Amino acid sequence: MSDELDTVEQPSRCRHLQTKGMYINCDLSPEDAIVGDGYVWCGKTAGMFGPDSGMCSVEECTCTERSCYVPD
């Protein structure tokens, strides 16, 4: 029996998923803490719903079955 854990490949987030952290965490030095409030939105619709009328979230926007999903 092996003590190693199997890794699970997670699909990448949709290219259009955006978060405030993308803007406020750029150019941080290594000792600075990454901040963000966890809210996300779709860059195509500029809202909380994607072009397919589905809700935007980190979990939902990794679903490769969504018609609007574009891999990063």
N, C-alpha and C positions, 0 to 999 in steps of 0.2 A: 504494500500500500504506500502510495506516495504522499508526502506532506505538502506538495505544491498545489496551489489552487488553480483551477482553470480560469482563464480570462474570458470574459464575455465581450464580444464586439458590439459596441453601441453604435447605431447609425449616427451620422453627424447631424447637427441641427440644420434646419433650412437656412439657406443663404440670406433670406429676407427677415429672419428673426432678429429683432433689435432690442437693446437694453440700454438704460442710462449708463451703466458701467462701461459700455463701449466708448463713451465719450469722456467720462471723468477719470478713468483709470489709465489713459494713455500716458506714456512717458513717466511712469512712476519709477522711482528708484527701488532697488531690491528690499530696502528696509521699510518702505511704505506699505501700509495695509490696503488691500483691494476692497473697495466699497461698492455698494449697490443695494437697491431696495427690493430686487427680485421681480419687479414689474417688467413685462416684455410687450412688444407690439410688432405688428407686421409692417415691414418697410414698404411693401407694395400698396397696402391700403391705408397705412398710417393710423391704424386702429387696432382694437383688440380682437378683431376677426380677420381671418385671411380671405383671399379671393374666393375660396370655396365655401365661405360662410361658416367655417369651423373656428372654434376658439383658439387663440394663440397662447401657447405655454411652452415651456422647455420640453415637457413630455409630449405634447401633441405635435409640436413642430419638428419632431424627429421621426414621425411616421411617414415612411416612404410611400405609403398607399394614398396619401393626400394628393389630389390633383395639382395643387400649387407648390408642392415640395420641390425644392431645388437643392441638391447637395452642396455643401460648402466646399 
